[in-house]
Amino acid sequence: MTEGALAGFTVAVTAERRRSEMTALLERRGARVVSAPAITIVPLIDDEALRAATEACIGLEPHLVVATTGFGFRGWLEAAEGWGLGDALRASLRGAKIIARGPKPCGAIRAAGLTEDWAAKTEASEEVLERLLSDGVAGRRIVVQEHGEPQTEFVDALRSAGAAVVEVPVYRWALAPDIAPVRRLAEQVAAGQIDAVTFTSAPAVKAFLRVAGEGGADVAAAFRDKTLAACVGPVTAAPLLDLDIPVVMPERYRLGALIKTVTDELPRRAVRLRVAGTTLEVRGHAVLIDEVPHALAPAAMAILASLARRPGAVVSKDQLAAALPRGNDGHAVDVAVARLRAALGSGKHIETVIKRGYRLRVDEAA
């Protein structure tokens, strides 16, 4: 890991669980982090439906149990312990073949003294369903642990194939209690002020898109332009891909790998130029001058980004004014350019073209 690899970039975290860990990892790499949890987990440990499903599982003596998340599987066993049903539930599970939707539930399964029979490599319900239907489920008793919302299509397919299915609702996803940070993040994304948004679950993606849509923020256009949508895996990415929004994701569907993907990808997208004998790397809210980061005010950053998009070409004051955060006139451009020159430590980087505008004194592409 390279310290400061994300200096000058702003990265958003939409996760609720492990957001502190993600924030720390990103900040350690120099990123400015915006935290806006899009959803919250509502445990159902006191829910009558969960207890009824647990008692049904114990009485059913299932042939197959589908564990979809480690968090949910642990929560289910903890709830059963609270009702005095822990031993009976474990005995019922021990007599069944346990199918894990990826490696994450495996740790929870093993911690309970149980063993999974098979785990889906893609962590997708579709792979689990394909495996079950291929093996045949007619006459089989199957328990499905839900993960935040009813698995309607999954369960219907099993029942249509002749299985008897018990659904176990351990928790539910809900919109974050305070959606103001999510709405504000959507506005920032639409305004081009966020370099990357990280997503760790499909419900969080859906919630973010919903809030953005209700607020009129065109985040899809921003994602298709320059804002990076970074997802932990294909299941998380699906709602974005359905909208033809490009995404990046790690080969291993893990949080640490997601952070590494962002760390590798954002610097690759930065504009690098040789200007007046120095190397400029234009990032989201800062510029690296010969690899040393220099933070810039929003107006100065907007001017530099506009000039860097047309290296060596004259950019008119009207065009630069349109790029300023709040718009403005030619005088505001002159002020922003003066401050930019001061921040860069020299006037040699930016040339004034009388009555026309400004341009970067480009030597060559870096």
C-alpha positions as CSV (number, residue, x, y, z in Angstrom):
1,M,0.0,0.0,0.0
2,T,1.3,3.4,-1.0
3,E,0.8,6.2,1.6
4,G,-0.9,9.1,-0.1
5,A,-1.8,7.3,-3.3
6,L,-5.3,8.8,-3.2
7,A,-4.2,12.4,-2.2
8,G,-6.3,14.9,-4.0
9,F,-9.3,12.5,-4.6
10,T,-12.7,12.5,-2.9
11,V,-14.2,9.1,-2.3
12,A,-17.7,8.4,-1.0
13,V,-18.6,5.5,1.3
14,T,-22.2,4.4,1.2
15,A,-21.9,1.4,3.5
16,E,-23.3,1.4,7.0
17,R,-21.5,-1.7,8.3
18,R,-17.7,-1.4,8.3
19,R,-17.9,2.2,7.2
20,S,-15.4,3.2,9.8
21,E,-12.9,0.6,8.5
22,M,-13.4,1.7,4.9
23,T,-13.0,5.3,5.9
24,A,-9.8,4.6,7.8
25,L,-8.4,2.6,4.9
26,L,-9.1,5.4,2.4
27,E,-7.9,8.2,4.6
28,R,-4.7,6.3,5.2
29,R,-4.1,6.5,1.5
30,G,-4.7,10.2,1.5
31,A,-8.3,10.4,0.2
32,R,-10.9,12.9,1.4
33,V,-13.8,10.7,2.5
34,V,-17.5,11.6,2.3
35,S,-19.7,9.2,4.4
36,A,-23.3,8.8,3.5
37,P,-24.8,5.4,4.5
38,A,-27.6,4.7,2.1
39,I,-29.3,1.9,4.1
40,T,-29.5,0.6,7.6
41,I,-30.0,-3.0,8.8
42,V,-33.1,-3.6,10.9
43,P,-32.6,-6.8,13.0
44,L,-35.7,-9.0,13.4
45,I,-34.5,-10.9,16.5
46,D,-37.8,-10.2,18.3
47,D,-39.9,-10.7,15.2
48,E,-42.7,-13.3,15.4
49,A,-42.1,-14.4,11.8
50,L,-38.4,-15.2,12.5
51,R,-39.4,-17.3,15.6
52,A,-42.1,-19.1,13.6
53,A,-39.6,-19.8,10.8
54,T,-37.0,-21.1,13.3
55,E,-39.6,-23.4,14.9
56,A,-40.7,-24.6,11.4
57,C,-37.0,-25.3,10.5
58,I,-36.6,-27.4,13.7
59,G,-39.8,-29.4,13.0
60,L,-39.2,-29.7,9.3
61,E,-36.0,-31.6,9.5
62,P,-34.8,-30.0,6.2
63,H,-32.8,-31.7,3.6
64,L,-31.1,-28.4,2.5
65,V,-30.3,-25.1,4.1
66,V,-29.2,-22.1,2.1
67,A,-27.1,-19.6,4.1
68,T,-26.8,-16.3,2.2
69,T,-24.8,-14.0,4.6
70,G,-22.6,-14.6,7.5
71,F,-24.1,-11.6,9.3
72,G,-27.6,-13.1,8.9
73,F,-26.7,-16.6,9.8
74,R,-25.0,-15.5,13.0
75,G,-28.0,-13.3,13.8
76,W,-30.4,-16.2,13.3
77,L,-28.4,-18.5,15.7
78,E,-28.2,-15.7,18.3
79,A,-31.9,-15.1,18.1
80,A,-32.6,-18.9,18.5
81,E,-30.3,-18.9,21.6
82,G,-32.3,-16.1,23.1
83,W,-35.5,-18.2,22.7
84,G,-33.8,-21.3,24.2
85,L,-33.9,-23.0,20.7
86,G,-30.2,-22.8,19.9
87,D,-29.4,-26.5,20.5
88,A,-32.5,-27.6,18.6
89,L,-31.7,-25.4,15.6
90,R,-28.1,-26.5,15.4
91,A,-29.2,-30.2,15.5
92,S,-31.7,-29.5,12.7
93,L,-29.0,-27.8,10.6
94,R,-26.5,-30.5,11.4
95,G,-28.8,-33.0,9.7
96,A,-29.1,-31.0,6.5
97,K,-26.7,-30.2,3.7
98,I,-25.8,-26.5,4.1
99,I,-25.3,-24.5,0.9
100,A,-23.4,-21.2,1.3
101,R,-23.9,-18.3,-1.1
102,G,-20.1,-17.6,-1.3
103,P,-17.3,-17.8,1.2
104,K,-18.6,-15.1,3.6
105,P,-21.3,-17.3,5.3
106,C,-18.8,-20.2,5.6
107,G,-17.1,-18.5,8.6
108,A,-20.4,-18.2,10.5
109,I,-21.4,-21.7,9.6
110,R,-18.1,-23.1,10.9
111,A,-18.2,-20.9,14.0
112,A,-21.5,-22.6,14.9
113,G,-19.8,-26.0,14.8
114,L,-21.4,-26.9,11.4
115,T,-19.9,-27.6,8.0
116,E,-21.0,-26.3,4.6
117,D,-21.5,-28.8,1.8
118,W,-20.9,-26.4,-1.0
119,A,-20.2,-22.7,-1.5
120,A,-21.0,-20.6,-4.6
121,K,-17.8,-19.0,-6.1
122,T,-19.6,-16.0,-7.5
123,E,-21.5,-15.2,-4.3
124,A,-24.6,-15.0,-6.5
125,S,-28.0,-16.5,-5.7
126,E,-28.3,-17.4,-9.4
127,E,-25.4,-19.8,-9.0
128,V,-26.9,-21.4,-6.0
129,L,-30.3,-21.8,-7.7
130,E,-28.7,-23.3,-10.8
131,R,-26.9,-25.8,-8.6
132,L,-30.0,-26.8,-6.7
133,L,-32.2,-27.1,-9.8
134,S,-29.5,-29.1,-11.5
135,D,-29.3,-31.5,-8.6
136,G,-33.1,-31.7,-8.4
137,V,-35.2,-30.4,-5.6
138,A,-38.6,-32.2,-6.1
139,G,-39.8,-33.5,-2.7
140,R,-36.9,-31.8,-0.9
141,R,-37.4,-29.7,2.2
142,I,-35.4,-26.5,1.9
143,V,-34.7,-23.6,4.3
144,V,-33.6,-20.3,2.8
145,Q,-32.1,-17.6,5.0
146,E,-33.1,-14.3,3.5
147,H,-30.6,-11.4,3.3
148,G,-32.4,-8.1,3.7
149,E,-35.4,-8.6,1.5
150,P,-37.6,-11.5,0.4
151,Q,-35.9,-13.8,-2.2
152,T,-39.2,-14.1,-4.2
153,E,-37.8,-15.3,-7.5
154,F,-35.4,-17.7,-5.9
155,V,-38.0,-19.2,-3.7
156,D,-40.7,-19.4,-6.4
157,A,-38.3,-21.2,-8.7
158,L,-37.6,-23.8,-6.0
159,R,-41.3,-24.3,-5.2
160,S,-42.1,-24.6,-9.0
161,A,-39.5,-27.4,-9.1
162,G,-41.3,-29.3,-6.4
163,A,-39.5,-28.2,-3.2
164,A,-41.1,-27.3,0.1
165,V,-39.5,-24.0,1.2
166,V,-39.3,-22.2,4.6
167,E,-38.0,-18.6,4.4
168,V,-36.1,-17.2,7.4
169,P,-36.3,-13.4,7.6
170,V,-33.3,-12.5,9.9
171,Y,-33.1,-8.8,9.1
172,R,-34.4,-6.2,6.7
173,W,-32.8,-3.4,4.7
174,A,-34.3,0.0,5.1
175,L,-33.4,3.5,4.0
176,A,-31.1,5.3,6.3
177,P,-33.0,7.2,9.1
178,D,-31.4,10.4,7.9
179,I,-31.2,10.6,4.1
180,A,-29.9,14.2,4.1
181,P,-26.3,13.0,3.7
182,V,-27.3,10.7,0.8
183,R,-29.2,13.5,-0.9
184,R,-26.2,15.8,-0.5
185,L,-23.9,13.1,-1.9
186,A,-26.1,12.6,-4.9
187,E,-26.0,16.4,-5.6
188,Q,-22.2,16.4,-5.2
189,V,-21.9,13.4,-7.6
190,A,-24.1,15.2,-10.2
191,A,-22.0,18.3,-9.8
192,G,-18.8,16.4,-10.5
193,Q,-17.4,17.0,-7.0
194,I,-16.9,13.3,-6.1
195,D,-14.2,11.2,-7.8
196,A,-15.4,7.7,-6.7
197,V,-18.4,6.2,-4.9
198,T,-18.0,2.8,-3.3
199,F,-20.9,0.3,-2.9
200,T,-20.8,-2.9,-0.9
201,S,-24.4,-4.1,-1.4
202,A,-27.1,-4.0,-4.1
203,P,-29.7,-2.6,-1.7
204,A,-27.4,0.4,-1.0
205,V,-27.0,1.0,-4.8
206,K,-30.8,0.9,-5.2
207,A,-31.3,3.2,-2.3
208,F,-28.8,5.7,-3.5
209,L,-30.3,5.8,-7.0
210,R,-33.7,6.2,-5.5
211,V,-32.8,9.1,-3.4
212,A,-30.9,10.7,-6.3
213,G,-33.8,10.3,-8.6
214,E,-36.3,11.8,-6.1
215,G,-34.0,14.8,-5.7
216,G,-33.5,15.2,-9.4
217,A,-29.7,14.6,-9.3
218,D,-28.5,13.0,-12.5
219,V,-25.9,10.7,-11.0
220,A,-26.1,8.3,-13.9
221,A,-24.6,10.9,-16.3
222,A,-21.8,11.6,-13.8
223,F,-21.0,7.9,-13.5
224,R,-20.9,7.6,-17.3
225,D,-18.6,10.7,-17.5
226,K,-15.8,10.8,-14.9
227,T,-17.1,9.7,-11.5
228,L,-16.0,6.1,-10.7
229,A,-18.6,3.6,-9.5
230,A,-16.7,1.0,-7.5
231,C,-18.6,-2.1,-6.4
232,V,-17.4,-5.0,-4.2
233,G,-18.8,-7.6,-6.7
234,P,-21.2,-8.4,-9.5
235,V,-24.2,-8.8,-7.3
236,T,-23.7,-5.3,-6.0
237,A,-23.0,-3.9,-9.4
238,A,-26.1,-5.4,-11.1
239,P,-28.4,-2.4,-10.5
240,L,-25.8,0.0,-12.0
241,L,-25.1,-2.3,-15.0
242,D,-28.8,-2.5,-15.7
243,L,-28.6,1.3,-16.3
244,D,-25.6,0.9,-18.6
245,I,-23.4,2.6,-15.9
246,P,-19.8,1.4,-16.1
247,V,-18.4,0.0,-12.9
248,V,-15.1,-1.4,-11.6
249,M,-14.8,-4.3,-9.2
250,P,-12.0,-6.4,-7.7
251,E,-11.4,-10.0,-8.7
252,R,-11.8,-11.0,-5.1
253,Y,-15.1,-9.8,-3.7
254,R,-13.7,-8.4,-0.5
255,L,-13.6,-4.9,1.1
256,G,-9.8,-4.7,1.1
257,A,-9.7,-5.7,-2.5
258,L,-12.3,-3.0,-3.3
259,I,-10.2,-0.3,-1.6
260,K,-7.2,-1.5,-3.6
261,T,-9.1,-1.3,-6.8
262,V,-10.1,2.3,-6.1
263,T,-6.5,3.1,-5.1
264,D,-5.2,1.6,-8.4
265,E,-7.9,3.1,-10.7
266,L,-8.2,6.7,-9.6
267,P,-4.6,7.7,-10.2
268,R,-4.8,6.1,-13.7
269,R,-7.6,8.4,-14.6
270,A,-5.7,11.6,-13.5
271,V,-4.5,14.0,-16.2
272,R,-0.7,14.3,-16.3
273,L,1.0,17.1,-18.2
274,R,4.5,18.5,-18.5
275,V,4.0,22.2,-17.9
276,A,6.7,24.8,-17.8
277,G,9.3,22.3,-16.8
278,T,7.3,20.6,-14.1
279,T,4.9,17.6,-14.0
280,L,1.4,18.4,-13.1
281,E,-1.1,15.7,-12.2
282,V,-4.6,17.1,-12.0
283,R,-6.8,15.2,-9.4
284,G,-10.2,15.9,-8.0
285,H,-9.5,18.7,-5.5
286,A,-5.8,19.0,-5.7
287,V,-2.9,19.0,-8.1
288,L,0.4,17.1,-7.7
289,I,3.4,19.2,-8.8
290,D,6.3,16.9,-9.3
291,E,4.5,14.4,-7.1
292,V,3.9,16.9,-4.2
293,P,0.2,17.5,-3.5
294,H,-1.1,21.0,-3.4
295,A,-4.7,21.5,-2.3
296,L,-6.7,24.1,-4.3
297,A,-9.8,26.1,-3.7
298,P,-12.8,24.9,-5.7
299,A,-12.7,27.9,-8.1
300,A,-8.9,27.4,-8.8
301,M,-9.4,23.7,-9.2
302,A,-12.2,24.2,-11.7
303,I,-10.0,26.6,-13.7
304,L,-7.0,24.2,-13.8
305,A,-9.2,21.2,-14.7
306,S,-10.7,23.2,-17.6
307,L,-7.3,24.2,-18.9
308,A,-5.9,20.7,-18.5
309,R,-8.7,19.3,-20.6
310,R,-7.4,21.4,-23.5
311,P,-3.6,21.4,-22.9
312,G,-1.8,24.2,-24.8
313,A,-5.1,25.6,-26.3
314,V,-6.5,29.0,-25.4
315,V,-9.6,28.7,-23.2
316,S,-11.8,31.8,-23.3
317,K,-12.9,33.6,-20.1
318,D,-16.5,32.8,-20.9
319,Q,-15.7,29.1,-21.0
320,L,-13.7,29.3,-17.8
321,A,-16.5,31.3,-16.1
322,A,-19.0,28.6,-17.0
323,A,-16.7,26.0,-15.3
324,L,-16.6,27.9,-12.0
325,P,-18.7,26.3,-9.2
326,R,-21.2,29.0,-9.0
327,G,-20.7,30.5,-12.5
328,N,-19.6,34.1,-12.7
329,D,-17.9,36.7,-15.0
330,G,-14.5,37.4,-16.5
331,H,-13.4,39.2,-13.4
332,A,-14.0,36.1,-11.2
333,V,-12.0,34.1,-13.7
334,D,-9.0,36.6,-13.4
335,V,-9.2,36.3,-9.6
336,A,-9.3,32.5,-9.7
337,V,-6.4,32.4,-12.1
338,A,-4.4,34.7,-9.8
339,R,-5.1,32.5,-6.9
340,L,-4.2,29.4,-8.9
341,R,-0.9,30.9,-9.9
342,A,-0.2,31.7,-6.3
343,A,-1.1,28.1,-5.3
344,L,1.2,26.7,-8.0
345,G,4.0,28.9,-6.7
346,S,4.7,30.5,-10.0
347,G,3.1,32.3,-12.9
348,K,5.0,30.3,-15.5
349,H,2.5,27.5,-15.7
350,I,-0.4,29.6,-17.0
351,E,-0.1,32.0,-19.9
352,T,-2.4,35.0,-20.4
353,V,-3.5,35.5,-24.0
354,I,-4.7,39.1,-24.2
355,K,-8.4,39.6,-25.0
356,R,-8.7,35.8,-25.5
357,G,-8.2,33.9,-22.3
358,Y,-5.7,31.6,-20.7
359,R,-3.7,28.5,-21.6
360,L,-1.3,26.0,-19.9
361,R,2.3,26.3,-21.1
362,V,2.5,22.6,-22.0
363,D,5.8,21.0,-22.8
364,E,4.5,17.5,-23.6
365,A,2.2,14.9,-22.2
366,A,3.5,13.3,-19.1
